[in-house]
Amino acid sequence: MALNLRFKDKVAIVTGGCKGIGRGCVDIFVENGGKVAVFDIDDSIGETMKPEGPGEVFYIHCDMTKEEQIKAAVEATVAKYQKIDCLVNNAGWHPPPRTIDGFSSEEFRQLLDLNLIGYFLTCKFALPYIRQTKGSVVNISSGAFTVGQPESVTYVATKGGIVGMTRALATDEGKHGVRVNSISPGCVWTPLFEEWAKTVDKKVMDDIKDISILFQILRRFADPREIGMACLFLAADATFTTGEDISCTAGIERGYGLKMQ
């Protein structure tokens, strides 16, 4: 029986694709026959990534806060594959928990560079090619934007900006046949989450785990591959969907604010 390869012979860019949600997206696209250019700075992982499926992985060292590197990485992707069918903007960071008093303006600007302006620049340089294939963009936001995650004011602001940019870009790109959507994940067990967990007190971490599991209706963390499957749906199947934010939170926003009081 022939495999149903939903992304066969198509080309995707995944930023921050070495670990976490990005890696989940890479693996799902590759398993479905896609050729995936991974933009990341983790050379130790990127240079040893091997496809586990019929697709391909093409790693490009790219600092997503450097405009010239983003432009060069997009051009390298096109030079290798001659097209781009989908851009998955995923690279980002979550600072340790603090109230607004603990953040400096410079820290906020640096976070904006990675979490929001990096998305803008990758879209800017990739869209001329995506228009040619009438492809799509998938921006990874966060359920933190929906619920107003505590002690995360700068992170939530950047993730809210992603959803707003997604909707505006979808409006502009519709005339080219390009779809632009976003995904807002809830609690996903990723290396970034594990690193962040090390910065907080064990009791606080235990409370966070309990709260996360309690508030998510499915009573568990997501696996990065589950976000990857949602991403593939938007890229390959949701051909009449644009300007939408897909909630992959296991229902964490249902009554969240009330419970946090």
N, C-alpha and C positions, 0 to 999 in steps of 0.2 A: 504494500500500500504506500502510495506517495505521501510524503510529509506535507502538511498544510503550512507552508512557510509564508507567513503574512507580511514579511518585509524582504522577500527574496530580491536580490540584485539592487536593492535601494541603499542609499548612503545617508548615514546620520552622523551628526557631530554631537558628542556628549561632553559637556564641560564638567570638570571635577569627577571624571569617570573611573578613577582608580579604586575608590572605596565608597562604602555606604550606599546611599540612594543612587548615585551616579553609576556605581558598579552594577547595581541591580538592573538599571536601565540598559547598560552595555550588554550584560549577559542575556537579557531577554531579546534584545534586537539581534544579537549574533545567533542565538538559537533559532531565530525565525528568518535566517538567511541574509541578514543585513551586514553591510560593510560599515564599520563604526570607527570614526576618528575620535580619539580620546584626547582632550585638552586637559593637561594636569601638570603639576610641578613635582609629583612624587615619582622620580625617575626609577627608584629601586623597584617599585611595583610596575609602573608603566612599561618599562623596557622588557619586562618578563611576562607581560600579559599574553596569554594564549587563548584563542577562541575555543570554547567548548560547544561546538555546533558547526553548521555549514557556512556561517558567515566569516567575517574577517575583523581583526582589530588593528588599527594603525595609531600608534601612540605618538603624540607631539608634545614636547615640553612647552608649556604655555602658562605664564603668570597672568591670571585673569584681571590683574590690576594694571597691566601694561598694554596700552593701546597698540603699539607697534607689534607686540608679540601676538596679540589676538588677530590682527590683520594678516600677519604672515602665516599663522596657523590655518586660517580659512583658505588662504591662497594655496598652501601646501596640500590641503584636502582636495581642492579642485584639481590641482596639478596631478594628483594620483588617481582620482576617481572620475574627473570630468563633470561632476554634478554634486548637488546637495539636495536631498529629499526632505530631511528633517533636522532641525536644530533643537537639542535639549539643553536648555540653560539650567545648570544645577549647582555649579561651584559656589560655595558660600561658607559662612562661619557663624557660630552662635557664641557670643561672649559669655563669660561667667555671670551668674545672676547678681544684679545690682539695681538699686533704685537710681533715678536720674541724677541724684547728688554724686554718685560715684563715677559717672562718665564725663570725660572731657570732650570738648568739641572736636578735637583732633582725632580721638578714637572713633567718634561718630562718622567723621569724614572718611576715615580709612575703611570703616565697615561699608559705607555707601559705595566706595570704589569697587569693592569685591561683590557685595550682595546685590547691587542694583545697577551701577554704571557698567560693570562688566557684562551684565545681561544686555544692556542697551548697545554696547559696542559690538558684541557678537552678532546681535540681530542686524545692526547697521551693515556689517561687512558680509554677512551670509545671505541676507535677503535678496540681493541681486541675482544670486544663483538659485535660491529657493523659488523665486518667481518663475524662473524658466521651467521648473518641474511641477509648478503648482503644488508645492509641498506644504509643510506646516512647521510651526514653532510650538514647542512645549516648554513653558517656564515653570520651574519648581518653586513654589512659594512655601507657605507653611500654615498649618492650622492655628499657629500662635497668633496670626493676624486676625483670624476670625474670632477667637476667644479673648484676645487681649491678655496674653500671657504675662503674669506678674514678674517684676524685676527683669524685664527684657525690653525696655522701651525702645532702644535703638534697633534691636533686631526686628521687633514687630513693625517698626516704621519702614524698614527696608523691605520686608516681606509684603506689607500693604502696598508699597510702591510697585512691586512686581505685578500684583493683580491689576492695579490701575493702568500700568503700562501695557499689560496684555490686552485689556479691553480697548484702549485707544489704538494700539497697533493693529488689532483685528479690524477695526473700522477703516483704517487706512489701506490695509492690504487686501481687503475683500475684492477690490476691483482687479487685482492680479490673480485671483483664485487661490490665494494663500490663506490658510487657516492659522489662527494664533489662539492658543488656549493655555491655561495654567492648571497645575495640580497643587493642592494644599494638603500635605501629609500631616497626620497626627504624630503620635510617639512611634518612632521607628528605631529599632535597635541597630545602631550604626557605630563605627569607630569614633565618630565625632561625639556621639552621645556618651560613649564610654569615657572619652577624654574629659568631657565636660563634667561627668559624674565624679571624677577624681578631684575636682576643684571645690567640691562642697563637702560639708560634714556628713559622716556616714548616716547619722540619724536623719538629716535633711534628705539625703539620697533615698533612704528607705521610705520616707514620707512621700517623696516624688514618685517612686515606683508604685506605692500603694495608691496614690491619687490617680496616677496615669492609668493604672489597670482598672481602678474603680470607675473613673469617668468615661473610659472608652467602653462602649456598649458591648463590644466583643471580648472585653476583659483580657486583653493581651496587647503586647507591642506588635507592630507590623514588621515583616521581613522586607528588606530593601527590594527584593524581587517582586513583591506585591505592588510597589509603586511603579516598578518597571513595566508590569503588565498593564497598569492604567495608562502609562505613557505610550505603550504600543497601541492600545485601543485608540487613543487620540491621533496617533500618527498614521495608523493603517485602516481603521474601521469607521471612525466618527467623521465621515466625509461631509456631513451637513451640520457640523458643530464648530462654531468659532466664537471667540470673545467670552468663553465660559471658564469658570474656575471649578475644577472637579475636586470635591472634598473626599479625601482618603484618610479620614480621621477615626473610623470606627465609632462615629457618633459622639466624639468628645465634646462637641459644642452644645449638645443637648442639655440645657440646664447648668452649664459649666459655671457661668458667672455667679449664679445663685449659690452654688455649692461652695464657692471659694470665699464667701463672706464669713 
